[in-house]
Amino acid sequence: MQELETRIIKINVCDIKKRLQSINASKVKMENQTNNIYDFKDKHLINNKGYARIRIVENMLTKKVDYYMTTKKLVSQGIYKIMDENEVKISDGKTGEKIFQSLGLELQQSIKRYRESYKYKNSLIEIDINDKSFCPFPYLEIETAETDELKEIVNLLGYTIHDTTSDTIYDILKKER
């Protein structure tokens, strides 16, 4: 599946939640996540704007824990990123880990974060608050399949398309340092 994705960094979380409420966006997720990022020893995937991931999701709304195995690859990057994403739900994290390891992938990084997700029309708006040791500021991630809807959401949240970035979180953090 391909998705359009953009970020707005250093957001005011309280302000964003008020704006989401005012546009009747519905909260669909409240979760603690652990994202285990895998790559080859030479970092071939990450160096080519991709990665393999096992995500452990503690859903605070349903009190369930789910596991997902994902690969992502950057298709193009302009005003927003277009990512090729493949994801499957798995029974447990260990199984996914063994599959990645059998392909020669190694655990590169484990990132913890809190995420709240909201649905607006056909798009997902996500507030991410990462462990401060990884990313010291909260940010928004907007995922959609439609350019017009992405622009509409950005404007409804009080921003312009110039306030967004298609950079990966790693590129953003590199620039911030």
CYANA upper distance limits for C-alpha pairs under 8 A (distance plus 0.5 A):
  1 MET  CA     84 ASP  CA      6.33
  1 MET  CA     85 GLU  CA      5.94
  1 MET  CA     86 ASN  CA      7.07
  2 GLN  CA     82 ILE  CA      6.98
  2 GLN  CA     83 MET  CA      5.98
  2 GLN  CA     84 ASP  CA      5.22
  2 GLN  CA     85 GLU  CA      6.68
  2 GLN  CA    145 ALA  CA      7.97
  3 GLU  CA     81 LYS  CA      8.48
  3 GLU  CA     82 ILE  CA      6.11
  3 GLU  CA     83 MET  CA      6.09
  3 GLU  CA     84 ASP  CA      7.49
  3 GLU  CA     85 GLU  CA      8.20
  3 GLU  CA    143 GLU  CA      6.92
  3 GLU  CA    144 THR  CA      6.29
  3 GLU  CA    145 ALA  CA      5.77
  4 LEU  CA     80 TYR  CA      6.77
  4 LEU  CA     81 LYS  CA      6.14
  4 LEU  CA     82 ILE  CA      5.28
  4 LEU  CA     83 MET  CA      7.25
  4 LEU  CA    143 GLU  CA      6.15
  4 LEU  CA    144 THR  CA      5.78
  4 LEU  CA    145 ALA  CA      6.12
  4 LEU  CA    146 GLU  CA      7.80
  4 LEU  CA    147 THR  CA      8.04
  5 GLU  CA     80 TYR  CA      6.13
  5 GLU  CA     81 LYS  CA      5.60
  5 GLU  CA     82 ILE  CA      6.85
  5 GLU  CA     83 MET  CA      7.95
  5 GLU  CA    141 GLU  CA      7.43
  5 GLU  CA    142 ILE  CA      6.12
  5 GLU  CA    143 GLU  CA      5.13
  5 GLU  CA    144 THR  CA      7.16
  5 GLU  CA    166 SER  CA      7.53
  6 THR  CA     79 ILE  CA      8.36
  6 THR  CA     80 TYR  CA      5.59
  6 THR  CA     81 LYS  CA      6.80
  6 THR  CA    141 GLU  CA      6.26
  6 THR  CA    142 ILE  CA      5.94
  6 THR  CA    143 GLU  CA      7.39
  6 THR  CA    164 THR  CA      6.74
  6 THR  CA    165 THR  CA      6.23
  6 THR  CA    166 SER  CA      5.57
  6 THR  CA    167 ASP  CA      8.42
  7 ARG  CA    139 TYR  CA      7.30
  7 ARG  CA    140 LEU  CA      5.86
  7 ARG  CA    141 GLU  CA      4.99
  7 ARG  CA    142 ILE  CA      6.79
  7 ARG  CA    164 THR  CA      5.92
  7 ARG  CA    165 THR  CA      5.80
  7 ARG  CA    166 SER  CA      6.99
  7 ARG  CA    167 ASP  CA      8.40
  8 ILE  CA    139 TYR  CA      6.16
  8 ILE  CA    140 LEU  CA      5.58
  8 ILE  CA    141 GLU  CA      7.16
  8 ILE  CA    163 ASP  CA      6.85
  8 ILE  CA    164 THR  CA      5.33
  8 ILE  CA    165 THR  CA      6.92
  9 ILE  CA    137 PHE  CA      7.86
  9 ILE  CA    138 PRO  CA      7.09
  9 ILE  CA    139 TYR  CA      4.81
  9 ILE  CA    140 LEU  CA      6.86
  9 ILE  CA    164 THR  CA      8.16
 10 LYS  CA    137 PHE  CA      5.91
 10 LYS  CA    138 PRO  CA      5.95
 10 LYS  CA    139 TYR  CA      5.96
 11 ILE  CA     16 ILE  CA      7.92
 11 ILE  CA    137 PHE  CA      8.23
 11 ILE  CA    138 PRO  CA      6.41
 11 ILE  CA    139 TYR  CA      5.96
 11 ILE  CA    140 LEU  CA      7.60
 12 ASN  CA     16 ILE  CA      6.76
 12 ASN  CA    138 PRO  CA      8.27
 13 VAL  CA     17 LYS  CA      6.69
 13 VAL  CA    127 ILE  CA      7.99
 13 VAL  CA    138 PRO  CA      7.81
 14 CYS  CA     18 LYS  CA      6.85
 15 ASP  CA     19 ARG  CA      6.79
 16 ILE  CA     20 LEU  CA      6.57
 16 ILE  CA    157 LEU  CA      7.19
 17 LYS  CA     21 GLN  CA      6.65
 18 LYS  CA     22 SER  CA      6.70
 19 ARG  CA     23 ILE  CA      6.92
 19 ARG  CA    156 LEU  CA      7.99
 19 ARG  CA    157 LEU  CA      6.39
 20 LEU  CA     24 ASN  CA      6.84
 20 LEU  CA     25 ALA  CA      5.82
 20 LEU  CA     26 SER  CA      8.47
 20 LEU  CA    118 TYR  CA      8.21
 20 LEU  CA    157 LEU  CA      7.74
 21 GLN  CA     25 ALA  CA      6.43
 21 GLN  CA     26 SER  CA      8.18
 23 ILE  CA    156 LEU  CA      8.02
 24 ASN  CA    120 TYR  CA      8.05
 25 ALA  CA    118 TYR  CA      6.30
 25 ALA  CA    119 LYS  CA      5.94
 25 ALA  CA    120 TYR  CA      5.35
 26 SER  CA    118 TYR  CA      5.75
 26 SER  CA    119 LYS  CA      5.77
 26 SER  CA    120 TYR  CA      7.35
 27 LYS  CA    116 GLU  CA      7.83
 27 LYS  CA    117 SER  CA      6.38
 27 LYS  CA    118 TYR  CA      4.85
 27 LYS  CA    119 LYS  CA      6.97
 28 VAL  CA    116 GLU  CA      8.24
 28 VAL  CA    117 SER  CA      6.12
 28 VAL  CA    118 TYR  CA      5.90
 28 VAL  CA    119 LYS  CA      6.98
 29 LYS  CA     59 ASN  CA      7.71
 29 LYS  CA     60 MET  CA      8.38
 29 LYS  CA     61 LEU  CA      7.58
 29 LYS  CA    115 ARG  CA      7.91
 29 LYS  CA    116 GLU  CA      5.89
 29 LYS  CA    117 SER  CA      5.31
 29 LYS  CA    118 TYR  CA      7.46
 30 MET  CA     59 ASN  CA      6.66
 30 MET  CA     60 MET  CA      5.99
 30 MET  CA     61 LEU  CA      6.72
 30 MET  CA    114 TYR  CA      8.12
 30 MET  CA    115 ARG  CA      6.39
 30 MET  CA    116 GLU  CA      5.06
 30 MET  CA    117 SER  CA      7.08
 31 GLU  CA     57 VAL  CA      6.88
 31 GLU  CA     58 GLU  CA      5.92
 31 GLU  CA     59 ASN  CA      5.10
 31 GLU  CA     60 MET  CA      5.78
 31 GLU  CA     61 LEU  CA      8.20
 31 GLU  CA    114 TYR  CA      6.32
 31 GLU  CA    115 ARG  CA      5.87
 31 GLU  CA    116 GLU  CA      7.02
 32 ASN  CA     57 VAL  CA      6.48
 32 ASN  CA     58 GLU  CA      5.63
 32 ASN  CA     59 ASN  CA      7.28
 32 ASN  CA     60 MET  CA      7.95
 32 ASN  CA    112 LYS  CA      7.88
 32 ASN  CA    113 ARG  CA      6.35
 32 ASN  CA    114 TYR  CA      5.06
 32 ASN  CA    115 ARG  CA      6.86
 33 GLN  CA     55 ARG  CA      7.17
 33 GLN  CA     56 ILE  CA      6.08
 33 GLN  CA     57 VAL  CA      5.20
 33 GLN  CA     58 GLU  CA      6.74
 33 GLN  CA    111 ILE  CA      8.50
 33 GLN  CA    112 LYS  CA      6.14
 33 GLN  CA    113 ARG  CA      5.83
 33 GLN  CA    114 TYR  CA      6.71
 33 GLN  CA    115 ARG  CA      7.87
 34 THR  CA     55 ARG  CA      6.19
 34 THR  CA     56 ILE  CA      5.62
 34 THR  CA     57 VAL  CA      7.23
 34 THR  CA    110 SER  CA      7.12
 34 THR  CA    111 ILE  CA      6.09
 34 THR  CA    112 LYS  CA      5.02
 34 THR  CA    113 ARG  CA      7.12
 35 ASN  CA     53 ARG  CA      6.99
 35 ASN  CA     54 ILE  CA      6.47
 35 ASN  CA     55 ARG  CA      5.05
 35 ASN  CA     56 ILE  CA      7.03
 35 ASN  CA    110 SER  CA      6.08
 35 ASN  CA    111 ILE  CA      5.54
 35 ASN  CA    112 LYS  CA      6.85
 36 ASN  CA     53 ARG  CA      5.97
 36 ASN  CA     54 ILE  CA      5.65
 36 ASN  CA     55 ARG  CA      6.70
 36 ASN  CA    107 LEU  CA      7.23
 36 ASN  CA    108 GLN  CA      8.05
 36 ASN  CA    109 GLN  CA      6.37
 36 ASN  CA    110 SER  CA      4.92
 36 ASN  CA    111 ILE  CA      6.95
 37 ILE  CA     51 TYR  CA      7.29
 37 ILE  CA     52 ALA  CA      6.41
 37 ILE  CA     53 ARG  CA      5.11
 37 ILE  CA     54 ILE  CA      7.22
 37 ILE  CA    107 LEU  CA      6.41
 37 ILE  CA    108 GLN  CA      6.08
 37 ILE  CA    109 GLN  CA      5.73
 37 ILE  CA    110 SER  CA      6.73
 37 ILE  CA    111 ILE  CA      8.47
 38 TYR  CA     51 TYR  CA      7.05
 38 TYR  CA     52 ALA  CA      5.57
 38 TYR  CA     53 ARG  CA      6.29
 38 TYR  CA     54 ILE  CA      8.47
 38 TYR  CA    100 PHE  CA      7.93
 38 TYR  CA    105 LEU  CA      6.27
 38 TYR  CA    106 GLU  CA      5.76
 38 TYR  CA    107 LEU  CA      5.01
 38 TYR  CA    108 GLN  CA      5.84
 38 TYR  CA    109 GLN  CA      7.78
 39 ASP  CA     43 LYS  CA      6.00
 39 ASP  CA     44 HIS  CA      7.37
 39 ASP  CA     45 LEU  CA      6.40
 39 ASP  CA     46 ILE  CA      7.46
 39 ASP  CA     51 TYR  CA      6.89
 39 ASP  CA     52 ALA  CA      6.88
 39 ASP  CA    105 LEU  CA      5.39
 39 ASP  CA    106 GLU  CA      6.01
 39 ASP  CA    107 LEU  CA      7.21
 39 ASP  CA    108 GLN  CA      6.95
 40 PHE  CA     44 HIS  CA      6.56
 40 PHE  CA     45 LEU  CA      7.61
 40 PHE  CA    104 GLY  CA      6.74
 40 PHE  CA    105 LEU  CA      5.10
 40 PHE  CA    106 GLU  CA      6.41
 41 LYS  CA    105 LEU  CA      7.65
 41 LYS  CA    106 GLU  CA      7.17
 43 LYS  CA     47 ASN  CA      6.40
 44 HIS  CA     48 ASN  CA      6.71
 45 LEU  CA     49 LYS  CA      6.90
 45 LEU  CA     50 GLY  CA      5.32
 45 LEU  CA     51 TYR  CA      5.67
 45 LEU  CA     52 ALA  CA      8.21
 46 ILE  CA     50 GLY  CA      5.44
 46 ILE  CA     51 TYR  CA      5.96
 48 ASN  CA     73 LYS  CA      8.33
 48 ASN  CA     74 LEU  CA      8.38
 49 LYS  CA     73 LYS  CA      6.54
 49 LYS  CA     74 LEU  CA      5.98
 49 LYS  CA    168 THR  CA      8.49
 50 GLY  CA     71 THR  CA      7.85
 50 GLY  CA     72 LYS  CA      5.70
 50 GLY  CA     73 LYS  CA      4.61
 50 GLY  CA     74 LEU  CA      6.52
 51 TYR  CA     71 THR  CA      6.23
 51 TYR  CA     72 LYS  CA      6.00
 51 TYR  CA     73 LYS  CA      7.22
 52 ALA  CA     69 MET  CA      8.11
 52 ALA  CA     70 THR  CA      6.21
 52 ALA  CA     71 THR  CA      4.88
 52 ALA  CA     72 LYS  CA      7.07
 53 ARG  CA     68 TYR  CA      8.42
 53 ARG  CA     69 MET  CA      6.31
 53 ARG  CA     70 THR  CA      5.59
 53 ARG  CA     71 THR  CA      6.74
 54 ILE  CA     67 TYR  CA      7.47
 54 ILE  CA     68 TYR  CA      6.07
 54 ILE  CA     69 MET  CA      5.12
 54 ILE  CA     70 THR  CA      6.84
 54 ILE  CA     93 GLY  CA      7.20
 54 ILE  CA     96 GLY  CA      7.21
 54 ILE  CA     97 GLU  CA      7.84
 55 ARG  CA     67 TYR  CA      6.16
 55 ARG  CA     68 TYR  CA      5.61
 55 ARG  CA     69 MET  CA      7.03
 55 ARG  CA     70 THR  CA      8.38
 55 ARG  CA     93 GLY  CA      8.32
 56 ILE  CA     65 VAL  CA      7.49
 56 ILE  CA     66 ASP  CA      6.46
 56 ILE  CA     67 TYR  CA      5.25
 56 ILE  CA     68 TYR  CA      7.20
 56 ILE  CA     93 GLY  CA      7.55
 57 VAL  CA     65 VAL  CA      5.93
 57 VAL  CA     66 ASP  CA      5.65
 57 VAL  CA     67 TYR  CA      6.74
 58 GLU  CA     63 LYS  CA      7.38
 58 GLU  CA     64 LYS  CA      6.54
 58 GLU  CA     65 VAL  CA      5.03
 58 GLU  CA     66 ASP  CA      7.22
 59 ASN  CA     63 LYS  CA      5.82
 59 ASN  CA     64 LYS  CA      5.85
 59 ASN  CA     65 VAL  CA      6.54
 59 ASN  CA     66 ASP  CA      8.23
 60 MET  CA     64 LYS  CA      7.91
 66 ASP  CA     89 LYS  CA      8.00
 66 ASP  CA     90 ILE  CA      8.27
 66 ASP  CA     91 SER  CA      8.15
 66 ASP  CA     92 ASP  CA      8.11
 67 TYR  CA     89 LYS  CA      6.36
 67 TYR  CA     90 ILE  CA      5.95
 67 TYR  CA     91 SER  CA      7.01
 67 TYR  CA     92 ASP  CA      6.23
 67 TYR  CA     93 GLY  CA      6.45
 68 TYR  CA     87 GLU  CA      7.18
 68 TYR  CA     88 VAL  CA      6.18
 68 TYR  CA     89 LYS  CA      4.93
 68 TYR  CA     90 ILE  CA      6.06
 68 TYR  CA     93 GLY  CA      8.27
 69 MET  CA     87 GLU  CA      6.14
 69 MET  CA     88 VAL  CA      5.93
 69 MET  CA     89 LYS  CA      6.83
 69 MET  CA     90 ILE  CA      7.16
 69 MET  CA     96 GLY  CA      6.82
 70 THR  CA     85 GLU  CA      7.63
 70 THR  CA     86 ASN  CA      6.06
 70 THR  CA     87 GLU  CA      4.76
 70 THR  CA     88 VAL  CA      7.03
 71 THR  CA     85 GLU  CA      6.39
 71 THR  CA     86 ASN  CA      5.84
 71 THR  CA     87 GLU  CA      7.05
 72 LYS  CA     83 MET  CA      6.98
 72 LYS  CA     84 ASP  CA      6.13
 72 LYS  CA     85 GLU  CA      5.06
 72 LYS  CA     86 ASN  CA      7.02
 73 LYS  CA     83 MET  CA      6.12
 73 LYS  CA     84 ASP  CA      5.70
 73 LYS  CA     85 GLU  CA      7.16
 74 LEU  CA     81 LYS  CA      7.53
 74 LEU  CA     82 ILE  CA      6.67
 74 LEU  CA     83 MET  CA      5.11
 74 LEU  CA     84 ASP  CA      6.82
 75 VAL  CA     81 LYS  CA      8.04
 75 VAL  CA     82 ILE  CA      5.87
 75 VAL  CA     83 MET  CA      5.81
 75 VAL  CA     84 ASP  CA      6.78
 76 SER  CA     81 LYS  CA      6.38
 76 SER  CA     82 ILE  CA      5.72
 76 SER  CA     83 MET  CA      7.72
 77 GLN  CA     81 LYS  CA      4.97
 77 GLN  CA     82 ILE  CA      6.84
 77 GLN  CA    166 SER  CA      6.82
 77 GLN  CA    167 ASP  CA      8.38
 78 GLY  CA    166 SER  CA      7.09
 79 ILE  CA    161 ILE  CA      8.14
 79 ILE  CA    164 THR  CA      8.21
 79 ILE  CA    165 THR  CA      7.38
 79 ILE  CA    166 SER  CA      6.54
 80 TYR  CA    164 THR  CA      8.46
 80 TYR  CA    165 THR  CA      7.20
 80 TYR  CA    166 SER  CA      5.01
 81 LYS  CA    166 SER  CA      5.59
 81 LYS  CA    167 ASP  CA      8.12
 90 ILE  CA     95 THR  CA      8.16
 90 ILE  CA     96 GLY  CA      7.58
 91 SER  CA     95 THR  CA      7.97
 92 ASP  CA     96 GLY  CA      7.54
 93 GLY  CA     97 GLU  CA      6.64
 94 LYS  CA     98 LYS  CA      6.67
 95 THR  CA     99 ILE  CA      6.84
 96 GLY  CA    100 PHE  CA      6.73
 97 GLU  CA    101 GLN  CA      6.58
 98 LYS  CA    102 SER  CA      6.50
 99 ILE  CA    103 LEU  CA      7.02
100 PHE  CA    104 GLY  CA      7.13
100 PHE  CA    105 LEU  CA      5.77
100 PHE  CA    106 GLU  CA      7.89
101 GLN  CA    105 LEU  CA      5.36
101 GLN  CA    106 GLU  CA      6.59
111 ILE  CA    130 ASN  CA      8.06
111 ILE  CA    131 ASP  CA      7.73
111 ILE  CA    134 PHE  CA      7.52
112 LYS  CA    130 ASN  CA      6.55
112 LYS  CA    131 ASP  CA      6.12
113 ARG  CA    128 ASP  CA      7.27
113 ARG  CA    129 ILE  CA      6.07
113 ARG  CA    130 ASN  CA      4.52
113 ARG  CA    131 ASP  CA      6.12
114 TYR  CA    128 ASP  CA      6.49
114 TYR  CA    129 ILE  CA      5.69
114 TYR  CA    130 ASN  CA      6.74
115 ARG  CA    126 GLU  CA      7.07
115 ARG  CA    127 ILE  CA      6.08
115 ARG  CA    128 ASP  CA      5.24
115 ARG  CA    129 ILE  CA      6.89
116 GLU  CA    126 GLU  CA      6.15
116 GLU  CA    127 ILE  CA      5.71
116 GLU  CA    128 ASP  CA      7.33
117 SER  CA    124 LEU  CA      7.09
117 SER  CA    125 ILE  CA      6.13
117 SER  CA    126 GLU  CA      4.79
117 SER  CA    127 ILE  CA      6.84
118 TYR  CA    124 LEU  CA      6.20
118 TYR  CA    125 ILE  CA      5.57
118 TYR  CA    126 GLU  CA      6.75
119 LYS  CA    123 SER  CA      6.30
119 LYS  CA    124 LEU  CA      5.33
119 LYS  CA    125 ILE  CA      6.82
120 TYR  CA    124 LEU  CA      6.91
120 TYR  CA    125 ILE  CA      7.91
122 ASN  CA    144 THR  CA      7.14
122 ASN  CA    145 ALA  CA      8.21
122 ASN  CA    149 GLU  CA      8.49
123 SER  CA    142 ILE  CA      7.70
123 SER  CA    143 GLU  CA      6.29
123 SER  CA    144 THR  CA      5.08
123 SER  CA    145 ALA  CA      7.91
123 SER  CA    149 GLU  CA      7.99
123 SER  CA    150 LEU  CA      8.19
124 LEU  CA    142 ILE  CA      6.33
124 LEU  CA    143 GLU  CA      5.70
124 LEU  CA    144 THR  CA      6.98
125 ILE  CA    140 LEU  CA      7.38
125 ILE  CA    141 GLU  CA      6.42
125 ILE  CA    142 ILE  CA      5.13
125 ILE  CA    143 GLU  CA      7.04
126 GLU  CA    140 LEU  CA      5.99
126 GLU  CA    141 GLU  CA      5.58
126 GLU  CA    142 ILE  CA      6.80
127 ILE  CA    138 PRO  CA      7.61
127 ILE  CA    139 TYR  CA      6.45
127 ILE  CA    140 LEU  CA      5.25
127 ILE  CA    141 GLU  CA      7.11
128 ASP  CA    138 PRO  CA      6.16
128 ASP  CA    139 TYR  CA      5.99
128 ASP  CA    140 LEU  CA      6.70
128 ASP  CA    141 GLU  CA      7.98
129 ILE  CA    135 CYS  CA      8.49
129 ILE  CA    137 PHE  CA      7.47
129 ILE  CA    138 PRO  CA      5.23
129 ILE  CA    139 TYR  CA      7.44
130 ASN  CA    134 PHE  CA      7.08
130 ASN  CA    135 CYS  CA      6.16
130 ASN  CA    136 PRO  CA      7.73
130 ASN  CA    137 PHE  CA      8.06
130 ASN  CA    138 PRO  CA      7.49
131 ASP  CA    135 CYS  CA      6.84
131 ASP  CA    136 PRO  CA      7.81
132 LYS  CA    136 PRO  CA      4.87
132 LYS  CA    137 PHE  CA      7.84
135 CYS  CA    173 LEU  CA      7.56
142 ILE  CA    150 LEU  CA      7.73
143 GLU  CA    150 LEU  CA      8.21
144 THR  CA    149 GLU  CA      7.91
144 THR  CA    150 LEU  CA      7.01
146 GLU  CA    150 LEU  CA      6.87
147 THR  CA    151 LYS  CA      6.90
148 ASP  CA    152 GLU  CA      6.66
149 GLU  CA    153 ILE  CA      6.66
150 LEU  CA    154 VAL  CA      6.77
151 LYS  CA    155 ASN  CA      6.77
151 LYS  CA    160 THR  CA      8.29
151 LYS  CA    161 ILE  CA      7.09
152 GLU  CA    156 LEU  CA      6.60
153 ILE  CA    157 LEU  CA      6.65
154 VAL  CA    158 GLY  CA      7.19
154 VAL  CA    159 TYR  CA      5.89
154 VAL  CA    160 THR  CA      6.50
154 VAL  CA    161 ILE  CA      7.04
155 ASN  CA    159 TYR  CA      5.60
155 ASN  CA    160 THR  CA      6.13
155 ASN  CA    161 ILE  CA      8.24
159 TYR  CA    163 ASP  CA      6.60
160 THR  CA    164 THR  CA      7.80
167 ASP  CA    171 ASP  CA      6.26
167 ASP  CA    172 ILE  CA      6.62
168 THR  CA    172 ILE  CA      6.77
169 ILE  CA    173 LEU  CA      6.59
170 TYR  CA    174 LYS  CA      6.64
171 ASP  CA    175 LYS  CA      6.79
172 ILE  CA    176 GLU  CA      6.71
173 LEU  CA    177 ARG  CA      6.73
